[in-house]
């Protein structure tokens, strides 16, 4: 995500938020003729001030174009309709006299009126990237960018990243940005549309900036032996231009783009939007919700202001997957890579510009990313949550290529799938108290997901500490279609161990992150991490169990996802999570999924045990749809 300008009410002083109109509460669906008759008359004197507005019509409106024409014609002969929305919402964008906005607000069939505004990428002096010479890619050996390596895409045999263009991911991804270099030899661009007039025009729009082409390469640059390779190599890319050559766009253009994509939701599985800002119109949320409700996965950048992601749209919404940026310099975990190549930051930590907070779903590399650029070139030094987001969009494309969502529940399930597969092998120094998982697509049993084949094991362990001595038990680890063959431990102080059970003596009190990695009899692996606190003695206080859940009706049998990460321990750490699902079955682990045999109401209980052996339980009644 680039740094957006604050949207402005065109024709009014900057920051005049009181003039924004939304949620007018008129819900009746009237025929166009009736709507015209019901529109209050407006003085016919020539207007001296025009404003751009976005009008949301009642959802039952049959013909938004006819309604738009009738309503604006009634306002003034100087009014003009700039775009009509039919799929992601019923509505239109128009230029109307400022004095007529109240009349438009009162028109039957109008649900909301918002002033349009602008958002923009910062210019060439941006600290988030540089503008190198455009190199001819011919003869350049293929680079596997640090971001692709950091999420372990290059180690996944299913992705076949080997410099030979013999496998392309069968998926369609839309890029809403400055456009994509549609004839770049390293990109599989199959369609393009230019929405910068307010109406999306097919077979138009090139990338006259570079940002959109950079994003596209991270998603799906071809594995062909030159240039770079993306997370979903060779994915079919759809360029949707919503920003002009000066890096400026209007909210109405983005709404038009989402409307355009919603009309093609049977083809397009994933959308990347590395854009955002504040002061957005209510119509944007409506468009996002209706697009994702059709099963289109929207991945968005959290923002580059080192502030709460709730301050930026569409990152603030619940429907998309919101992505923060990791600073990584060497494509490896461990934090030993030194400063990144293009800007000062710390390896394997939050990028110092990245937005943060509870609205962030997952982290991905976003500093000094090498990718494709405009005019057939490459840029090795772009940074931003704009660069992190397409890593996740590529991963979402890997999953959607096999299991395409059909509604919002499916989109949510895909988000949960990505986060559950992520790892915690990085340092969260944002200070927000919430450590999101880092994208990880290295497991060949999960990316892409496949019907049949070896299923990975599930790592699980308990711990018990007395003074500086801790014992660890990984025998609860399981494998659904085989057996666990090895257990590998890292104790968080630079030492390691092996075996299903082990013990370790720490040199000093404190909190340590312990990781257990288990490998099954067919080579699949799984890891889990917990924080243990070595206190050196004292009276142990009981933990507090807490959990959330989501259930999805689009799975057969119905699937529920349970998350007990909110459980806490006041004087140590939680060492085990035990679940009873209310249907006679049980589970373990901080996060757990369960398929119910039938719909109905069930009482689910979570029991947590801390590192001193104290327990606490909590129960909830859930409804499986």
Secondary structure as UniProt FT lines:
FT   TURN            10..11
FT   TURN            14..15
FT   HELIX           17..19
FT   HELIX           32..37
FT   STRAND          50..57
FT   TURN            59..60
FT   HELIX           64..75
FT   TURN            77..78
FT   STRAND          80..85
FT   STRAND          91..97
FT   HELIX           98..100
FT   HELIX           101..105
FT   TURN            108..109
FT   STRAND          110..115
FT   STRAND          118..120
FT   TURN            124..125
FT   TURN            127..128
FT   TURN            138..139
FT   HELIX           146..150
FT   TURN            151..152
FT   HELIX           153..155
FT   TURN            157..159
FT   STRAND          172..177
FT   TURN            182..183
FT   TURN            185..186
FT   STRAND          189..194
FT   TURN            196..197
FT   STRAND          201..202
FT   HELIX           211..220
FT   TURN            231..234
FT   STRAND          236..241
FT   TURN            245..246
FT   STRAND          248..250
FT   HELIX           251..262
FT   TURN            263..267
FT   STRAND          270..273
FT   HELIX           282..292
FT   TURN            293..295
FT   STRAND          297..301
FT   HELIX           309..311
FT   TURN            314..316
FT   STRAND          321..327
FT   TURN            347..348
FT   STRAND          349..350
FT   TURN            352..353
FT   TURN            358..359
FT   STRAND          362..365
FT   STRAND          369..372
FT   HELIX           374..376
FT   STRAND          378..382
FT   HELIX           385..400
FT   TURN            401..402
FT   HELIX           408..421
FT   TURN            444..449
FT   STRAND          457..458
FT   STRAND          462..466
FT   TURN            467..468
FT   STRAND          469..473
FT   TURN            475..476
FT   STRAND          478..479
FT   TURN            480..481
FT   STRAND          484..490
FT   STRAND          496..498
FT   STRAND          501..505
FT   STRAND          510..520
FT   TURN            521..522
FT   STRAND          525..534
FT   STRAND          543..544
FT   STRAND          548..552
FT   TURN            553..554
FT   STRAND          559..563
FT   TURN            565..566
FT   STRAND          568..569
FT   TURN            570..571
FT   STRAND          574..580
FT   STRAND          586..588
FT   STRAND          591..595
FT   STRAND          600..610
FT   TURN            611..612
FT   STRAND          615..624
//
